[in-house]
């Protein structure tokens, strides 16, 4: 078959760009740092008797329907209530739709700039 008839372009092996399997150079690899914590995660332990779940602006019952708490009967009502309260207390770390997705804080490190 003739390549001109099919309209396909042929690229020689010398002109092909192939990826190399090698480590990224240090000047391109960003260094990640552990940022200072805004709170002590161990200061407020989980309560053995959690409060009844109350909706907030972001965490509502309709959105919690999308969360998989396991098969029915796997967790007790108290365990599910505790998980809902944990989600409620950490609502800034969870996104329920694409508009809510954010990037990492800049204190974690800068994103690499590729050209």
N, C-alpha and C positions, 0 to 999 in steps of 0.2 A: 504494500500500500504506500501511497505517496503522502507525505506529511502535509504537503501544501493543499491537498484536496480536503483533508480533515480539518484543516485550520489549526492544528496543534503545533505548538512551538517546542523545539528541542533545545534542551540546555545541556551542554557538555558537562562531564563530571568535574572538570576543573572550575567551572563557574558555579557549581552548587555550593550552598552554604550548609555546613553540617555542624551540629552542636557537639561540643566537646564535654566529656564526662570528667570534669576536674573541679576541685574546690574553688569557691569564689575568693577572689583576692581580698585582702584585709581592708583596702581602701573602699571597696564596694560593700562589704559586709557590715551592716549597722550593729553597733553594740547595744544590747538590751540591758537595762538596769532595773533593779527593783525599786520602785518609787516609795517614798514614805507613805505609810498607811494613814488614812484620815481618822481611823479609829482602831482600837484594840479589838480584834475579833474574839478574844477570849474573855473580855470584860463582861459581856452580857451573854451568859449561856442560855441554851434553850430551856424553856419552861416545861416542867412535866405536866402542867395543867394549862395548856394554851387557851387564849381567849377565843371566843367564837369569831370566825372570819368575818371581817367587814370590808366591803368594797371600797376601793379608792378610785381616783380619776383614771388610772392606767389599768389596774387589776380589777376586772369585773367578772361576774359569773359566766358571761358568754365567752370571754377569752379563756377562762380556766377550763372550758369544755374541750379546748384543743390540747390541753396538757394530759399526757398519758400517765395516770397513777397506777398502772398495772391492771390486771384482769379484775373483774368484779369480785369482791369478797377477799381479795389479797390483803388489803389494808383495812384497818378498822376506821370508823368515823373520826375517832380522835387523832389517828395517825394522818389521815387526809387533811383534817383541820390544821394540824401542826405544819404540814407541808404547805398548805395555802398561806398560813401566816409567815412562813419563811420566804415564800415567793413575794408576799406583800412587803416584807421588810427589806427585801433586796430588789425592789421593782426597777431601780435604775439599771440593773445589770441584765435585765431580760427585755427582749423585744418580741412583740407578737406579730408585727408586720414589717415589711421592708422599709417603710418610712421611718421607723423607730431605730433602725440599725445605725450605730455610731462606730467610729474608729477608736482605737486605743488612745488613752491619754498621751499627750506629748512627753510626759515625764517618764514613760516607759522606754523611750528612744525614738529616734527619727526614722521615718520610712525611707527606704533607699530610693534614690532618684535615678531612673534609667533613661537613657537617651537613645 
